[in-house]
Amino acid sequence: MNYEPAIVRFFEMHGFAIEKISEDDEERPDFLVQDEQNAYLVELKTKSESEEYLQERRDALATGRVYGEHIPVTPRNRLSGIIRKAKSQLRNHLGEEDIFRIPWLLCTGHTAEARMDQFESTLYGSASIINLDRSGMRTCYFFHNSDFYRYKDTLAGAIVSTPSTARLLLNPYYGRSSAFANSSVFGIKELNPINPIAEEKSGLAYIADGDIDRNSEEAVLSHLKTKYKANKLMKMTMQHMSGTIMVQDHN
């Protein structure tokens, strides 16, 4: 399915001018979006389920079995490859240096919400942290290696979405992150914008910053315990879990 017309309608509905960019012989971003103050380059990438996955699911359901899934919300190399491709296309388009570059990462199919969360985790290198001295759980941004840090010179942020819901993610390592946070696009309520700096200030999230070996979970937890004066922190791997079975329609 071609989702580009829906992207055009979305921005036009919110008062932006949007034009499709011709790729010619080079791979370039899909859209130039503008308002009175800023310009934005948007590259749409769609992540669908593989044919192998779909066939495996069909085979299980056709034989009356329950098709169970456990999808961890962790950074994924395959999704990082999609982000890297989008970043390259956004950089290929010559424009003003103050233009905001944003990949729109749209997930479809039965696992859309899980893949959307995985894209966010891959961009932020995020993890879920429990403080055993308190109730509740917080997101820790940059717990793992992250694509936002890797591409901080290019990506102002990113949109992760399914066909029905979306989140606009701010890259706090981007040089003009404050300007992007105050932009009209970041103010679109339907995009449910996420600002890690604001969340940390409000006590809703942790940020693992500084020179830490992010390949060592122990080293990152030690940093967080010192920074937040919390001695009982534990990382939890969240998962999307589901079970599907086919039932006959007796009508």
PyRosetta script that sets phi, psi and omega in degrees:
from pyrosetta import init, pose_from_sequence

init()
pose = pose_from_sequence("MNYEPAIVRFFEMHGFAIEKISEDDEERPDFLVQDEQNAYLVELKTKSESEEYLQERRDALATGRVYGEHIPVTPRNRLSGIIRKAKSQLRNHLGEEDIFRIPWLLCTGHTAEARMDQFESTLYGSASIINLDRSGMRTCYFFHNSDFYRYKDTLAGAIVSTPSTARLLLNPYYGRSSAFANSSVFGIKELNPINPIAEEKSGLAYIADGDIDRNSEEAVLSHLKTKYKANKLMKMTMQHMSGTIMVQDHN")
pose.set_psi(1, 139.6)
pose.set_omega(1, 179.2)
pose.set_phi(2, -90.3)
pose.set_psi(2, 112.7)
pose.set_omega(2, -178.0)
pose.set_phi(3, -94.0)
pose.set_psi(3, -1.4)
pose.set_omega(3, -176.9)
pose.set_phi(4, -59.8)
pose.set_psi(4, -43.1)
pose.set_omega(4, 178.1)
pose.set_phi(5, -58.7)
pose.set_psi(5, -34.7)
pose.set_omega(5, 179.0)
pose.set_phi(6, -67.7)
pose.set_psi(6, -36.8)
pose.set_omega(6, 177.4)
pose.set_phi(7, -65.3)
pose.set_psi(7, -42.6)
pose.set_omega(7, 178.5)
pose.set_phi(8, -60.9)
pose.set_psi(8, -47.3)
pose.set_omega(8, -179.5)
pose.set_phi(9, -61.8)
pose.set_psi(9, -38.2)
pose.set_omega(9, -178.3)
pose.set_phi(10, -60.9)
pose.set_psi(10, -50.4)
pose.set_omega(10, -177.9)
pose.set_phi(11, -69.4)
pose.set_psi(11, -38.4)
pose.set_omega(11, 178.9)
pose.set_phi(12, -64.3)
pose.set_psi(12, -37.6)
pose.set_omega(12, 179.0)
pose.set_phi(13, -61.1)
pose.set_psi(13, -28.9)
pose.set_omega(13, -179.4)
pose.set_phi(14, -98.1)
pose.set_psi(14, 15.4)
pose.set_omega(14, 170.8)
pose.set_phi(15, 86.9)
pose.set_psi(15, 13.2)
pose.set_omega(15, 179.7)
pose.set_phi(16, -94.5)
pose.set_psi(16, 149.0)
pose.set_omega(16, 168.6)
pose.set_phi(17, -87.4)
pose.set_psi(17, 135.6)
pose.set_omega(17, -177.7)
pose.set_phi(18, -139.5)
pose.set_psi(18, 137.5)
pose.set_omega(18, 177.2)
pose.set_phi(19, -135.3)
pose.set_psi(19, 144.8)
pose.set_omega(19, 176.3)
pose.set_phi(20, -77.1)
pose.set_psi(20, 133.3)
pose.set_omega(20, -179.5)
pose.set_phi(21, -93.1)
pose.set_psi(21, 129.0)
pose.set_omega(21, 177.3)
pose.set_phi(22, -73.2)
pose.set_psi(22, 132.6)
pose.set_omega(22, -178.5)
pose.set_phi(23, -81.1)
pose.set_psi(23, -26.2)
pose.set_omega(23, -176.9)
pose.set_phi(24, 52.5)
pose.set_psi(24, -128.4)
pose.set_omega(24, -179.0)
pose.set_phi(25, -95.3)
pose.set_psi(25, -3.7)
pose.set_omega(25, -178.9)
pose.set_phi(26, -115.7)
pose.set_psi(26, 152.5)
pose.set_omega(26, 176.0)
pose.set_phi(27, -83.6)
pose.set_psi(27, 119.2)
pose.set_omega(27, -177.1)
pose.set_phi(28, -128.2)
pose.set_psi(28, 170.5)
pose.set_omega(28, 177.4)
pose.set_phi(29, -66.3)
pose.set_psi(29, 166.3)
pose.set_omega(29, -174.9)
pose.set_phi(30, -80.3)
pose.set_psi(30, -40.6)
pose.set_omega(30, -168.7)
pose.set_phi(31, -135.6)
pose.set_psi(31, 148.4)
pose.set_omega(31, 165.2)
pose.set_phi(32, -111.0)
pose.set_psi(32, 120.0)
pose.set_omega(32, -178.2)
pose.set_phi(33, -113.5)
pose.set_psi(33, 136.9)
pose.set_omega(33, -176.7)
pose.set_phi(34, -141.2)
pose.set_psi(34, 148.1)
pose.set_omega(34, 166.2)
pose.set_phi(35, -128.1)
pose.set_psi(35, -165.6)
pose.set_omega(35, -176.1)
pose.set_phi(36, -71.7)
pose.set_psi(36, -21.9)
pose.set_omega(36, -176.4)
pose.set_phi(37, -105.0)
pose.set_psi(37, -35.8)
pose.set_omega(37, -168.4)
pose.set_phi(38, -137.2)
pose.set_psi(38, 163.4)
pose.set_omega(38, 172.8)
pose.set_phi(39, -123.7)
pose.set_psi(39, 146.3)
pose.set_omega(39, -175.9)
pose.set_phi(40, -135.0)
pose.set_psi(40, 134.1)
pose.set_omega(40, 170.0)
pose.set_phi(41, -99.2)
pose.set_psi(41, 131.6)
pose.set_omega(41, -177.5)
pose.set_phi(42, -125.6)
pose.set_psi(42, 126.7)
pose.set_omega(42, 174.9)
pose.set_phi(43, -114.1)
pose.set_psi(43, 119.7)
pose.set_omega(43, -179.5)
pose.set_phi(44, -90.2)
pose.set_psi(44, 126.0)
pose.set_omega(44, 172.6)
pose.set_phi(45, -123.4)
pose.set_psi(45, 131.0)
pose.set_omega(45, -179.5)
pose.set_phi(46, -109.3)
pose.set_psi(46, 128.0)
pose.set_omega(46, 177.9)
pose.set_phi(47, -109.3)
pose.set_psi(47, 110.4)
pose.set_omega(47, 178.1)
pose.set_phi(48, -108.6)
pose.set_psi(48, 167.7)
pose.set_omega(48, 178.6)
pose.set_phi(49, -76.0)
pose.set_psi(49, 145.6)
pose.set_omega(49, -178.4)
pose.set_phi(50, -71.2)
pose.set_psi(50, 156.9)
pose.set_omega(50, 178.1)
pose.set_phi(51, -64.0)
pose.set_psi(51, -34.4)
pose.set_omega(51, 178.2)
pose.set_phi(52, -61.4)
pose.set_psi(52, -45.1)
pose.set_omega(52, 178.8)
pose.set_phi(53, -61.8)
pose.set_psi(53, -47.1)
pose.set_omega(53, -177.6)
pose.set_phi(54, -62.3)
pose.set_psi(54, -39.7)
pose.set_omega(54, -179.7)
pose.set_phi(55, -68.3)
pose.set_psi(55, -40.3)
pose.set_omega(55, 178.5)
pose.set_phi(56, -62.1)
pose.set_psi(56, -41.8)
pose.set_omega(56, 179.2)
pose.set_phi(57, -66.9)
pose.set_psi(57, -44.1)
pose.set_omega(57, 178.2)
pose.set_phi(58, -60.3)
pose.set_psi(58, -43.2)
pose.set_omega(58, -178.7)
pose.set_phi(59, -62.6)
pose.set_psi(59, -42.3)
pose.set_omega(59, -179.7)
pose.set_phi(60, -64.8)
pose.set_psi(60, -45.8)
pose.set_omega(60, -177.6)
pose.set_phi(61, -68.7)
pose.set_psi(61, -34.6)
pose.set_omega(61, -179.0)
pose.set_phi(62, -66.2)
pose.set_psi(62, -25.7)
pose.set_omega(62, -179.5)
pose.set_phi(63, -97.9)
pose.set_psi(63, 10.1)
pose.set_omega(63, 175.7)
pose.set_phi(64, 83.1)
pose.set_psi(64, 6.1)
pose.set_omega(64, 179.6)
pose.set_phi(65, -82.6)
pose.set_psi(65, 155.9)
pose.set_omega(65, 171.4)
pose.set_phi(66, -80.9)
pose.set_psi(66, 128.5)
pose.set_omega(66, 177.5)
pose.set_phi(67, -96.1)
pose.set_psi(67, 105.2)
pose.set_omega(67, -177.3)
pose.set_phi(68, -98.1)
pose.set_psi(68, 146.3)
pose.set_omega(68, -179.5)
pose.set_phi(69, -137.2)
pose.set_psi(69, 140.9)
pose.set_omega(69, 174.3)
pose.set_phi(70, -131.8)
pose.set_psi(70, 104.9)
pose.set_omega(70, -175.8)
pose.set_phi(71, -113.3)
pose.set_psi(71, 109.2)
pose.set_omega(71, -177.7)
pose.set_phi(72, -72.1)
pose.set_psi(72, 142.3)
pose.set_omega(72, 176.7)
pose.set_phi(73, -90.1)
pose.set_psi(73, 85.3)
pose.set_omega(73, -178.4)
pose.set_phi(74, -140.3)
pose.set_psi(74, 161.2)
pose.set_omega(74, 175.2)
pose.set_phi(75, -60.1)
pose.set_psi(75, 142.2)
pose.set_omega(75, -177.3)
pose.set_phi(76, -127.7)
pose.set_psi(76, 131.5)
pose.set_omega(76, -179.2)
pose.set_phi(77, -62.4)
pose.set_psi(77, -37.0)
pose.set_omega(77, -178.8)
pose.set_phi(78, -64.4)
pose.set_psi(78, -40.1)
pose.set_omega(78, 177.9)
pose.set_phi(79, -70.8)
pose.set_psi(79, -33.9)
pose.set_omega(79, 176.3)
pose.set_phi(80, -61.8)
pose.set_psi(80, -34.8)
pose.set_omega(80, 177.1)
pose.set_phi(81, -64.3)
pose.set_psi(81, -37.7)
pose.set_omega(81, 177.3)
pose.set_phi(82, -66.4)
pose.set_psi(82, -42.0)
pose.set_omega(82, 178.8)
pose.set_phi(83, -64.3)
pose.set_psi(83, -41.1)
pose.set_omega(83, 179.0)
pose.set_phi(84, -61.4)
pose.set_psi(84, -41.2)
pose.set_omega(84, 178.4)
pose.set_phi(85, -63.6)
pose.set_psi(85, -43.8)
pose.set_omega(85, 178.5)
pose.set_phi(86, -62.6)
pose.set_psi(86, -41.2)
pose.set_omega(86, 179.2)
pose.set_phi(87, -60.0)
pose.set_psi(87, -42.8)
pose.set_omega(87, -179.5)
pose.set_phi(88, -63.0)
pose.set_psi(88, -41.9)
pose.set_omega(88, 179.6)
pose.set_phi(89, -67.3)
pose.set_psi(89, -37.4)
pose.set_omega(89, 177.6)
pose.set_phi(90, -65.5)
pose.set_psi(90, -34.5)
pose.set_omega(90, 178.9)
pose.set_phi(91, -76.2)
pose.set_psi(91, -26.8)
pose.set_omega(91, -176.7)
pose.set_phi(92, -67.1)
pose.set_psi(92, -24.4)
pose.set_omega(92, -177.1)
pose.set_phi(93, -83.8)
pose.set_psi(93, 118.0)
pose.set_omega(93, -179.9)
pose.set_phi(94, -72.6)
pose.set_psi(94, 133.6)
pose.set_omega(94, 179.7)
pose.set_phi(95, -168.2)
pose.set_psi(95, -176.7)
pose.set_omega(95, 178.7)
pose.set_phi(96, -62.5)
pose.set_psi(96, 145.9)
pose.set_omega(96, -178.3)
pose.set_phi(97, -66.2)
pose.set_psi(97, -23.8)
pose.set_omega(97, -178.4)
pose.set_phi(98, -88.9)
pose.set_psi(98, 9.5)
pose.set_omega(98, 176.8)
pose.set_phi(99, -72.3)
pose.set_psi(99, 140.7)
pose.set_omega(99, -179.5)
pose.set_phi(100, -89.8)
pose.set_psi(100, 128.0)
pose.set_omega(100, -178.4)
pose.set_phi(101, -107.3)
pose.set_psi(101, 125.6)
pose.set_omega(101, -171.7)
pose.set_phi(102, -138.0)
pose.set_psi(102, 117.6)
pose.set_omega(102, 168.2)
pose.set_phi(103, -78.9)
pose.set_psi(103, 139.6)
pose.set_omega(103, 172.4)
pose.set_phi(104, -106.9)
pose.set_psi(104, 112.7)
pose.set_omega(104, -173.3)
pose.set_phi(105, -107.0)
pose.set_psi(105, 100.0)
pose.set_omega(105, -172.4)
pose.set_phi(106, -101.6)
pose.set_psi(106, 124.2)
pose.set_omega(106, -178.5)
pose.set_phi(107, -107.8)
pose.set_psi(107, 137.0)
pose.set_omega(107, -178.7)
pose.set_phi(108, -126.8)
pose.set_psi(108, 166.5)
pose.set_omega(108, 174.5)
pose.set_phi(109, 93.6)
pose.set_psi(109, -173.6)
pose.set_omega(109, -175.0)
pose.set_phi(110, -61.0)
pose.set_psi(110, -32.7)
pose.set_omega(110, -175.9)
pose.set_phi(111, -100.9)
pose.set_psi(111, 19.6)
pose.set_omega(111, -172.2)
pose.set_phi(112, -56.6)
pose.set_psi(112, -47.8)
pose.set_omega(112, -177.5)
pose.set_phi(113, -64.2)
pose.set_psi(113, -39.4)
pose.set_omega(113, 179.0)
pose.set_phi(114, -64.3)
pose.set_psi(114, -44.0)
pose.set_omega(114, 179.8)
pose.set_phi(115, -67.0)
pose.set_psi(115, -35.5)
pose.set_omega(115, 176.4)
pose.set_phi(116, -59.9)
pose.set_psi(116, -45.1)
pose.set_omega(116, 177.7)
pose.set_phi(117, -65.6)
pose.set_psi(117, -36.2)
pose.set_omega(117, 177.6)
pose.set_phi(118, -66.8)
pose.set_psi(118, -38.7)
pose.set_omega(118, 175.4)
pose.set_phi(119, -59.6)
pose.set_psi(119, -45.4)
pose.set_omega(119, 179.7)
pose.set_phi(120, -61.3)
pose.set_psi(120, -43.5)
pose.set_omega(120, 178.6)
pose.set_phi(121, -63.8)
pose.set_psi(121, -36.0)
pose.set_omega(121, 179.2)
pose.set_phi(122, -69.2)
pose.set_psi(122, -40.5)
pose.set_omega(122, 179.1)
pose.set_phi(123, -67.6)
pose.set_psi(123, -44.4)
pose.set_omega(123, -176.0)
pose.set_phi(124, -92.5)
pose.set_psi(124, -12.9)
pose.set_omega(124, -171.8)
pose.set_phi(125, 59.9)
pose.set_psi(125, 36.9)
pose.set_omega(125, -169.3)
pose.set_phi(126, -87.4)
pose.set_psi(126, 159.3)
pose.set_omega(126, 177.4)
pose.set_phi(127, -147.2)
pose.set_psi(127, 161.0)
pose.set_omega(127, 177.7)
pose.set_phi(128, -97.3)
pose.set_psi(128, 131.8)
pose.set_omega(128, -175.1)
pose.set_phi(129, -123.3)
pose.set_psi(129, 132.6)
pose.set_omega(129, 175.0)
pose.set_phi(130, -105.5)
pose.set_psi(130, 134.8)
pose.set_omega(130, 170.3)
pose.set_phi(131, -99.5)
pose.set_psi(131, 110.3)
pose.set_omega(131, -174.1)
pose.set_phi(132, -69.3)
pose.set_psi(132, -13.5)
pose.set_omega(132, 175.4)
pose.set_phi(133, -84.6)
pose.set_psi(133, -10.8)
pose.set_omega(133, -179.0)
pose.set_phi(134, -135.8)
pose.set_psi(134, 164.0)
pose.set_omega(134, 176.8)
pose.set_phi(135, -87.6)
pose.set_psi(135, 157.9)
pose.set_omega(135, 175.6)
pose.set_phi(136, 96.2)
pose.set_psi(136, 174.9)
pose.set_omega(136, -176.1)
pose.set_phi(137, -137.2)
pose.set_psi(137, 146.4)
pose.set_omega(137, 178.1)
pose.set_phi(138, -127.1)
pose.set_psi(138, 151.5)
pose.set_omega(138, 170.5)
pose.set_phi(139, -77.1)
pose.set_psi(139, 137.5)
pose.set_omega(139, 170.8)
pose.set_phi(140, -111.0)
pose.set_psi(140, 113.7)
pose.set_omega(140, 177.6)
pose.set_phi(141, -80.8)
pose.set_psi(141, 139.3)
pose.set_omega(141, 177.6)
pose.set_phi(142, 67.4)
pose.set_psi(142, 29.0)
pose.set_omega(142, 172.4)
pose.set_phi(143, -66.0)
pose.set_psi(143, -42.0)
pose.set_omega(143, 176.6)
pose.set_phi(144, -102.9)
pose.set_psi(144, 173.3)
pose.set_omega(144, 169.8)
pose.set_phi(145, -59.8)
pose.set_psi(145, 143.7)
pose.set_omega(145, -170.8)
pose.set_phi(146, -133.7)
pose.set_psi(146, 148.8)
pose.set_omega(146, 176.9)
pose.set_phi(147, -74.1)
pose.set_psi(147, -28.9)
pose.set_omega(147, 176.1)
pose.set_phi(148, -63.2)
pose.set_psi(148, -40.8)
pose.set_omega(148, 177.3)
pose.set_phi(149, -69.8)
pose.set_psi(149, -41.3)
pose.set_omega(149, -178.5)
pose.set_phi(150, -61.5)
pose.set_psi(150, -36.4)
pose.set_omega(150, -176.6)
pose.set_phi(151, -114.1)
pose.set_psi(151, 35.2)
pose.set_omega(151, -176.6)
pose.set_phi(152, -64.7)
pose.set_psi(152, -20.5)
pose.set_omega(152, 178.2)
pose.set_phi(153, -82.2)
pose.set_psi(153, -9.1)
pose.set_omega(153, -176.2)
pose.set_phi(154, -119.1)
pose.set_psi(154, -50.1)
pose.set_omega(154, -169.1)
pose.set_phi(155, -90.4)
pose.set_psi(155, 115.2)
pose.set_omega(155, 174.0)
pose.set_phi(156, -72.8)
pose.set_psi(156, -27.2)
pose.set_omega(156, -178.9)
pose.set_phi(157, 178.8)
pose.set_psi(157, -165.5)
pose.set_omega(157, 177.9)
pose.set_phi(158, -158.7)
pose.set_psi(158, 152.3)
pose.set_omega(158, 172.6)
pose.set_phi(159, -107.9)
pose.set_psi(159, 126.5)
pose.set_omega(159, 172.6)
pose.set_phi(160, -111.8)
pose.set_psi(160, 137.6)
pose.set_omega(160, -174.0)
pose.set_phi(161, -156.9)
pose.set_psi(161, 164.4)
pose.set_omega(161, 160.9)
pose.set_phi(162, -109.4)
pose.set_psi(162, -179.5)
pose.set_omega(162, 176.6)
pose.set_phi(163, -64.4)
pose.set_psi(163, -14.2)
pose.set_omega(163, -174.4)
pose.set_phi(164, -118.6)
pose.set_psi(164, -12.5)
pose.set_omega(164, -178.8)
pose.set_phi(165, -146.7)
pose.set_psi(165, 155.7)
pose.set_omega(165, -175.8)
pose.set_phi(166, -149.7)
pose.set_psi(166, 157.6)
pose.set_omega(166, 171.6)
pose.set_phi(167, -136.3)
pose.set_psi(167, 134.0)
pose.set_omega(167, 175.8)
pose.set_phi(168, -100.6)
pose.set_psi(168, 119.1)
pose.set_omega(168, -173.7)
pose.set_phi(169, -102.8)
pose.set_psi(169, 126.5)
pose.set_omega(169, 176.0)
pose.set_phi(170, -84.3)
pose.set_psi(170, 135.3)
pose.set_omega(170, 173.9)
pose.set_phi(171, -93.4)
pose.set_psi(171, 104.1)
pose.set_omega(171, -176.0)
pose.set_phi(172, -69.8)
pose.set_psi(172, -14.8)
pose.set_omega(172, 178.4)
pose.set_phi(173, -87.2)
pose.set_psi(173, -9.2)
pose.set_omega(173, 177.8)
pose.set_phi(174, -67.6)
pose.set_psi(174, 139.3)
pose.set_omega(174, -173.4)
pose.set_phi(175, -60.2)
pose.set_psi(175, -29.5)
pose.set_omega(175, -178.7)
pose.set_phi(176, -115.5)
pose.set_psi(176, 40.1)
pose.set_omega(176, -176.5)
pose.set_phi(177, -63.7)
pose.set_psi(177, -35.8)
pose.set_omega(177, 179.6)
pose.set_phi(178, -64.8)
pose.set_psi(178, -41.2)
pose.set_omega(178, 178.3)
pose.set_phi(179, -64.2)
pose.set_psi(179, -40.4)
pose.set_omega(179, 179.0)
pose.set_phi(180, -66.3)
pose.set_psi(180, -39.2)
pose.set_omega(180, 179.4)
pose.set_phi(181, -63.6)
pose.set_psi(181, -24.2)
pose.set_omega(181, 179.0)
pose.set_phi(182, -99.2)
pose.set_psi(182, 7.9)
pose.set_omega(182, -177.9)
pose.set_phi(183, -80.2)
pose.set_psi(183, 164.6)
pose.set_omega(183, 179.8)
pose.set_phi(184, -65.4)
pose.set_psi(184, -38.2)
pose.set_omega(184, 179.4)
pose.set_phi(185, -61.9)
pose.set_psi(185, -41.9)
pose.set_omega(185, -178.7)
pose.set_phi(186, -68.8)
pose.set_psi(186, -15.7)
pose.set_omega(186, 178.9)
pose.set_phi(187, -90.2)
pose.set_psi(187, 1.7)
pose.set_omega(187, 179.6)
pose.set_phi(188, -73.9)
pose.set_psi(188, 114.0)
pose.set_omega(188, -174.1)
pose.set_phi(189, -63.0)
pose.set_psi(189, -35.7)
pose.set_omega(189, -178.0)
pose.set_phi(190, -64.9)
pose.set_psi(190, -17.1)
pose.set_omega(190, 177.8)
pose.set_phi(191, -88.2)
pose.set_psi(191, -0.9)
pose.set_omega(191, 175.7)
pose.set_phi(192, 44.5)
pose.set_psi(192, 61.0)
pose.set_omega(192, -172.3)
pose.set_phi(193, -60.9)
pose.set_psi(193, 143.2)
pose.set_omega(193, 179.6)
pose.set_phi(194, -118.8)
pose.set_psi(194, 125.8)
pose.set_omega(194, 178.5)
pose.set_phi(195, -123.9)
pose.set_psi(195, 101.2)
pose.set_omega(195, -177.5)
pose.set_phi(196, -57.3)
pose.set_psi(196, -35.9)
pose.set_omega(196, -179.4)
pose.set_phi(197, -63.6)
pose.set_psi(197, -45.7)
pose.set_omega(197, 179.1)
pose.set_phi(198, -65.0)
pose.set_psi(198, -38.6)
pose.set_omega(198, 179.2)
pose.set_phi(199, -64.9)
pose.set_psi(199, -40.7)
pose.set_omega(199, 178.7)
pose.set_phi(200, -64.1)
pose.set_psi(200, -43.7)
pose.set_omega(200, -179.8)
pose.set_phi(201, -62.2)
pose.set_psi(201, -31.3)
pose.set_omega(201, 180.0)
pose.set_phi(202, -85.8)
pose.set_psi(202, 0.8)
pose.set_omega(202, -179.8)
pose.set_phi(203, 75.9)
pose.set_psi(203, 21.4)
pose.set_omega(203, -177.4)
pose.set_phi(204, -100.4)
pose.set_psi(204, -10.5)
pose.set_omega(204, -175.6)
pose.set_phi(205, -152.5)
pose.set_psi(205, 161.2)
pose.set_omega(205, 171.3)
pose.set_phi(206, -106.7)
pose.set_psi(206, 154.4)
pose.set_omega(206, 171.1)
pose.set_phi(207, -130.3)
pose.set_psi(207, 121.8)
pose.set_omega(207, 175.2)
pose.set_phi(208, -89.0)
pose.set_psi(208, 102.9)
pose.set_omega(208, -179.0)
pose.set_phi(209, -116.8)
pose.set_psi(209, 176.1)
pose.set_omega(209, -179.5)
pose.set_phi(210, 87.9)
pose.set_psi(210, -179.4)
pose.set_omega(210, -176.3)
pose.set_phi(211, -86.8)
pose.set_psi(211, 92.6)
pose.set_omega(211, -178.0)
pose.set_phi(212, -124.1)
pose.set_psi(212, 146.1)
pose.set_omega(212, 173.6)
pose.set_phi(213, -77.4)
pose.set_psi(213, 98.5)
pose.set_omega(213, -176.3)
pose.set_phi(214, -77.7)
pose.set_psi(214, -0.4)
pose.set_omega(214, 170.6)
pose.set_phi(215, -85.0)
pose.set_psi(215, -5.2)
pose.set_omega(215, 178.9)
pose.set_phi(216, -113.7)
pose.set_psi(216, 106.1)
pose.set_omega(216, 178.2)
pose.set_phi(217, -59.2)
pose.set_psi(217, -38.1)
pose.set_omega(217, -179.7)
pose.set_phi(218, -63.0)
pose.set_psi(218, -40.8)
pose.set_omega(218, -179.3)
pose.set_phi(219, -66.3)
pose.set_psi(219, -40.1)
pose.set_omega(219, -179.3)
pose.set_phi(220, -69.3)
pose.set_psi(220, -42.8)
pose.set_omega(220, 177.7)
pose.set_phi(221, -62.0)
pose.set_psi(221, -38.7)
pose.set_omega(221, 177.5)
pose.set_phi(222, -62.0)
pose.set_psi(222, -42.2)
pose.set_omega(222, 176.9)
pose.set_phi(223, -60.8)
pose.set_psi(223, -45.5)
pose.set_omega(223, -179.0)
pose.set_phi(224, -64.8)
pose.set_psi(224, -40.0)
pose.set_omega(224, 179.8)
pose.set_phi(225, -62.1)
pose.set_psi(225, -39.6)
pose.set_omega(225, 178.7)
pose.set_phi(226, -71.5)
pose.set_psi(226, -46.6)
pose.set_omega(226, -176.1)
pose.set_phi(227, -63.0)
pose.set_psi(227, -41.9)
pose.set_omega(227, -174.7)
pose.set_phi(228, -103.6)
pose.set_psi(228, 6.0)
pose.set_omega(228, 178.8)
pose.set_phi(229, 51.9)
pose.set_psi(229, 49.4)
pose.set_omega(229, -179.1)
pose.set_phi(230, -131.1)
pose.set_psi(230, 114.4)
pose.set_omega(230, -171.6)
pose.set_phi(231, -88.4)
pose.set_psi(231, -14.0)
pose.set_omega(231, -174.6)
pose.set_phi(232, -121.3)
pose.set_psi(232, 69.0)
pose.set_omega(232, 177.2)
pose.set_phi(233, -104.5)
pose.set_psi(233, 141.7)
pose.set_omega(233, -179.8)
pose.set_phi(234, -140.7)
pose.set_psi(234, 136.1)
pose.set_omega(234, 178.1)
pose.set_phi(235, -83.9)
pose.set_psi(235, 136.2)
pose.set_omega(235, 176.1)
pose.set_phi(236, -120.9)
pose.set_psi(236, 137.3)
pose.set_omega(236, 175.0)
pose.set_phi(237, -95.9)
pose.set_psi(237, 109.6)
pose.set_omega(237, 179.1)
pose.set_phi(238, -77.3)
pose.set_psi(238, 152.0)
pose.set_omega(238, -179.2)
pose.set_phi(239, -137.6)
pose.set_psi(239, 148.5)
pose.set_omega(239, 166.8)
pose.set_phi(240, -92.4)
pose.set_psi(240, 121.3)
pose.set_omega(240, -178.9)
pose.set_phi(241, -120.3)
pose.set_psi(241, 135.3)
pose.set_omega(241, 179.7)
pose.set_phi(242, -151.9)
pose.set_psi(242, 157.9)
pose.set_omega(242, 173.4)
pose.set_phi(243, -136.8)
pose.set_psi(243, 132.8)
pose.set_omega(243, -176.9)
pose.set_phi(244, -125.6)
pose.set_psi(244, 137.5)
pose.set_omega(244, 176.1)
pose.set_phi(245, -138.0)
pose.set_psi(245, 145.9)
pose.set_omega(245, 178.6)
pose.set_phi(246, -91.0)
pose.set_psi(246, 132.5)
pose.set_omega(246, 177.2)
pose.set_phi(247, -119.2)
pose.set_psi(247, 150.5)
pose.set_omega(247, -179.1)
pose.set_phi(248, -78.8)
pose.set_psi(248, 143.4)
pose.set_omega(248, 175.3)
pose.set_phi(249, -89.2)
pose.set_psi(249, 112.8)
pose.set_omega(249, -176.4)
pose.set_phi(250, -92.0)
pose.set_psi(250, 3.2)
pose.set_omega(250, 179.5)
pose.set_phi(251, -75.7)
pose.dump_pdb("model.pdb")
